[in-house]
Amino acid sequence: MGVGIYAITVQGEAPALHVGAEIGGAKVISIKDISPQLVSAAYLSKQYNLDVKTIRSRLLPINKGTPNKHLYNPEEAERILSLGKQKTGRKRVN
Protein backbone atom coordinates (compact mmCIF):
# COMPACT_ATOMS: atom_id res chain seq x y z
CA MET A 1 0.00 0.00 0.00
CA GLY A 2 1.43 3.39 -1.03
CA VAL A 3 1.45 6.72 0.71
CA GLY A 4 -1.36 9.06 -0.35
CA ILE A 5 -2.02 12.75 0.07
CA TYR A 6 -5.35 13.64 1.68
CA ALA A 7 -7.08 16.98 2.27
CA ILE A 8 -9.08 17.70 5.42
CA THR A 9 -11.49 20.64 5.37
CA VAL A 10 -11.98 22.53 8.65
CA GLN A 11 -14.28 25.55 9.00
CA GLY A 12 -13.86 27.91 11.93
CA GLU A 13 -10.98 29.52 13.75
CA ALA A 14 -7.43 28.50 12.90
CA PRO A 15 -6.95 24.87 13.96
CA ALA A 16 -4.54 24.09 16.80
CA LEU A 17 -2.34 21.94 14.57
CA HIS A 18 1.23 22.30 13.50
CA VAL A 19 3.36 20.81 10.78
CA GLY A 20 4.85 17.52 11.94
CA ALA A 21 1.95 16.57 14.24
CA GLU A 22 0.38 13.14 13.88
CA ILE A 23 -3.37 12.71 13.42
CA GLY A 24 -4.83 9.23 13.16
CA GLY A 25 -1.46 7.73 12.34
CA ALA A 26 -0.73 10.25 9.57
CA LYS A 27 1.79 13.09 9.66
CA VAL A 28 0.78 16.72 8.88
CA ILE A 29 3.14 18.02 6.19
CA SER A 30 1.41 21.29 5.19
CA ILE A 31 -1.45 23.55 6.23
CA LYS A 32 -3.09 25.82 3.64
CA ASP A 33 -5.87 28.36 4.02
CA ILE A 34 -8.20 27.84 1.05
CA SER A 35 -10.84 30.40 2.03
CA PRO A 36 -12.32 32.25 -0.95
CA GLN A 37 -11.03 35.80 -1.54
CA LEU A 38 -14.46 37.14 -2.53
CA VAL A 39 -17.88 35.65 -1.78
CA SER A 40 -21.32 36.29 -3.25
CA ALA A 41 -24.40 37.63 -1.49
CA ALA A 42 -26.06 34.21 -1.86
CA TYR A 43 -23.15 32.54 -0.01
CA LEU A 44 -23.40 35.09 2.83
CA SER A 45 -27.18 34.68 3.03
CA LYS A 46 -26.70 30.97 3.74
CA GLN A 47 -24.00 31.68 6.34
CA TYR A 48 -25.92 34.37 8.27
CA ASN A 49 -29.51 33.27 7.56
CA LEU A 50 -30.43 36.66 6.10
CA ASP A 51 -32.18 37.62 2.87
CA VAL A 52 -29.99 38.39 -0.15
CA LYS A 53 -31.51 41.88 -0.47
CA THR A 54 -30.67 42.59 3.18
CA ILE A 55 -27.08 41.46 2.63
CA ARG A 56 -26.74 43.67 -0.46
CA SER A 57 -28.14 46.75 1.30
CA ARG A 58 -25.98 46.35 4.43
CA LEU A 59 -22.79 45.62 2.49
CA LEU A 60 -23.22 48.23 -0.25
CA PRO A 61 -20.13 50.25 0.84
CA ILE A 62 -17.78 47.24 0.56
CA ASN A 63 -19.04 45.80 -2.75
CA LYS A 64 -16.01 44.63 -4.78
CA GLY A 65 -17.99 43.44 -7.81
CA THR A 66 -20.03 45.27 -10.42
CA PRO A 67 -23.46 46.72 -9.57
CA ASN A 68 -25.06 43.52 -10.92
CA LYS A 69 -22.53 41.04 -9.54
CA HIS A 70 -22.22 41.64 -5.80
CA LEU A 71 -18.96 40.25 -4.37
CA TYR A 72 -17.61 40.89 -0.88
CA ASN A 73 -14.49 40.24 1.18
CA PRO A 74 -15.59 37.62 3.77
CA GLU A 75 -13.68 39.21 6.69
CA GLU A 76 -15.13 42.69 6.09
CA ALA A 77 -18.61 41.24 5.59
CA GLU A 78 -18.34 39.27 8.85
CA ARG A 79 -17.48 42.45 10.78
CA ILE A 80 -20.50 44.31 9.42
CA LEU A 81 -23.05 41.48 9.55
CA SER A 82 -22.13 40.35 13.07
CA LEU A 83 -22.93 43.77 14.55
CA GLY A 84 -26.63 42.97 14.61
CA LYS A 85 -29.55 45.33 14.47
CA GLN A 86 -29.64 48.45 16.64
CA LYS A 87 -32.74 48.61 18.80
CA THR A 88 -34.45 51.99 18.99
CA GLY A 89 -37.20 53.25 21.23
CA ARG A 90 -38.11 52.19 24.72
CA LYS A 91 -38.58 48.61 25.86
CA ARG A 92 -41.98 46.99 25.79
CA VAL A 93 -43.94 46.75 29.01
CA ASN A 94 -45.66 43.40 29.33
C-alpha distance (Angstrom), angle and dihedral (degrees) to the residues before:
residue distance angle dihedral
M1 . . .
G2 3.82 . .
V3 3.76 131.6 .
G4 3.80 114.3 -96.0
I5 3.78 134.5 -165.0
Y6 3.81 115.3 -125.2
A7 3.81 131.7 -174.2
I8 3.80 122.2 -142.7
T9 3.80 118.0 -162.8
V10 3.82 116.9 -147.0
Q11 3.81 123.2 179.4
G12 3.78 119.8 -161.3
E13 3.77 136.5 42.8
A14 3.79 119.4 -7.4
P15 3.81 108.2 -66.5
A16 3.81 118.8 -113.3
L17 3.80 92.5 -119.3
H18 3.74 131.6 117.2
V19 3.77 135.0 -163.4
G20 3.79 110.1 -86.5
A21 3.82 95.9 31.0
E22 3.79 118.9 128.6
I23 3.80 121.5 -127.0
G24 3.78 119.5 -178.5
G25 3.78 92.1 -18.3
A26 3.82 93.7 -50.5
K27 3.80 127.1 108.3
V28 3.84 121.7 -126.4
I29 3.81 107.6 -127.2
S30 3.82 101.4 169.0
I31 3.79 141.0 8.0
K32 3.82 119.6 -154.9
D33 3.78 130.5 -177.8
I34 3.81 106.3 -136.3
S35 3.81 97.5 176.4
P36 3.81 113.2 143.1
Q37 3.82 116.1 -102.5
L38 3.82 93.5 -141.0
V39 3.80 128.3 20.2
S40 3.80 132.1 -164.1
A41 3.79 127.9 -117.7
A42 3.82 89.6 -111.1
Y43 3.82 90.8 56.9
L44 3.82 91.1 50.2
S45 3.81 91.9 46.9
K46 3.81 89.3 58.7
Q47 3.81 92.0 46.7
Y48 3.83 96.9 48.3
N49 3.82 99.9 27.6
L50 3.81 92.4 -123.8
D51 3.80 131.6 131.1
V52 3.81 117.3 -93.3
K53 3.82 91.1 -122.5
T54 3.81 90.2 53.4
I55 3.81 90.8 50.6
R56 3.81 91.7 49.6
S57 3.81 93.7 49.0
R58 3.82 94.9 46.9
L59 3.80 94.4 44.9
L60 3.81 98.0 41.8
P61 3.85 93.7 115.1
I62 3.83 93.5 55.8
N63 3.83 99.1 43.3
K64 3.83 108.2 139.7
G65 3.81 95.9 -179.0
T66 3.78 132.6 67.8
P67 3.82 120.8 -74.0
N68 3.82 88.8 -94.9
K69 3.80 98.1 39.7
H70 3.80 107.9 53.9
L71 3.82 112.3 -159.4
Y72 3.80 125.8 169.6
N73 3.79 139.6 -172.6
P74 3.84 104.2 -110.0
E75 3.83 95.1 -139.1
E76 3.81 94.0 51.0
A77 3.81 91.1 44.2
E78 3.82 91.1 50.8
R79 3.82 91.0 53.8
I80 3.80 92.8 52.0
L81 3.81 98.9 39.7
S82 3.81 95.1 46.2
L83 3.81 92.4 58.8
G84 3.79 91.3 80.7
K85 3.76 128.8 -153.8
Q86 3.80 120.8 -46.1
K87 3.78 112.2 -124.5
T88 3.80 115.9 -136.7
G89 3.76 131.3 -169.3
R90 3.76 129.4 28.2
K91 3.78 125.2 -49.2
R92 3.77 120.9 -92.2
V93 3.78 118.6 -100.4
N94 3.78 111.5 -138.9
